Amino acid sequence: MSIENASAVASQSAAVKLQPPRAATPHPVILATATAVPEHLITRDDVKYYMGRVFDIPERKLEAMMSIVDNAQVLKRHSIFPITYTVEPRALQKTNNEYIEHAIKLGREAAEKCLERAHLRADEIDLIITVSCTGFMIPSLDAHLINMMGFRSDVRRMPFTELGCAAGAMALGRATDYLKAYPGGNALIIAVELPSLTFQRKDISQANLISSILFGDGAAAVVVSNNPKAVDAAPGSGSTANAASHANGNGSSSAPGVGAHKPQILVSETYTFPDSLGAMGFDLRDAGFHILLDKNVPDMIGAKIKPLIDDFLSRHGLTQPDIKGWILHPGGARLLGNVEIALGLTKCQTQPSWDVLANVGNLSSATILFILQEWLEKRPLNPGDIALAAAFGPGFSAEFLLLQWT
């Protein structure tokens, strides 16, 4: 056999039959969101009652902390355990086992609710992104849910574990990247955070005291798709669905999703602040997770957010007046206030962020998804309107996304 013939045979034997690309919408669309919170509540009055009884801090510092509690704008939060148990010291092995149990429970609840709202089955999902930073589990949450919920064995898995408060926004960005690379698919994002399990009674650092005021437990899920059939079949959300429900007079809609507007994800970008490793994170010690939080983070973001957003928008031919919705992770009241000042926004323009902070606290990665749901249900934009989403987390990094209502 000649060299040419041998080469031809080798080429034929190595041929790979590729599947033709599936039909896809121009941009991935957010089909549905869902949230889940545990049953126990921690109110602002609870925090004030237990602060001096739990932490061994001087009277003067306690008075200062009470003022911070009053100004934190967090009225209540959810916790997987009653506060009397939450504040008790436990071994890391114990709290991590509690994390695994309740992360699976809350994550499944949010995921099932979200799939139902999107009119999708678990076996129609092509990618699962699970997000969490407040515990440790291998196999990760997605592996547990694959077995429990009936996902396909070939579903793609992408667990995020170290991106903190920015991870929910980053998950939206990575889901978009995947769907652009593999068009015609469905992606499910599940964010679960249980920061109450990181409570450290003996740590009287300012970072730990602040975190005991801000953070709450919860989970959120989002379905993102550029599958035309899934996009067309998904019901409406927010005011349109509610209007249909009221029109029927029985709390149910006979034609869900008719005329409803859904946001598509146009683009996402990440920015990591130089030399900012110490700004935010966790220090893992024998007693568990100890939060690291530089007191200057709100000022750092306030000083840089305007030029960062202006540059981000200009790269896509936009300016700030083009933005009709601001889906902002609040972090805390001081951070959100600094962002408002820097961008010249009113509280009315960021009200969903304030509402989520007040009613569930800072849920780390899940927060931005709770706020997204607030916009979808209570403040849906008009077709063609563009919103900007932003979240911040360890690195120190910011994630920006542009959404456009269809």
Secondary structure, DSSP 8 states (H G I E B T S, - for coil): --HHHHHHHHHHHT-----------SS-EEEEEEEE--SEEEEHHHHHHHHHHHS---HHHHHHHHHHHHHS---EEEESS-HHHHTS---HHHHHHHHHHHHHHHHHHHHHHHHHHHT--GGG-SEEEEE--SS--SS-HHHHHHHHHT--TT-EEEEE-S-GGGHHHHHHHHHHHHHHHS-S-EEEEEEEE-GGGG--TT---HHHHHHHHHB--EEEEEEEE--HHHHHHS---HHHHHHHHHHHTSS--SSTTTT---EEEEEEEEEE-TT-GGGEEEEEETTEEEEEE-TTHHHHHHHHHHHHHHHHHHTTT--GGGEEEEEE--SSHHHHHHHHHHHT--GGGGHHHHHHHHHH-B-GGGHHHHHHHHHHHH----TT-EEEEEEEETTTEEEEEEEEE-
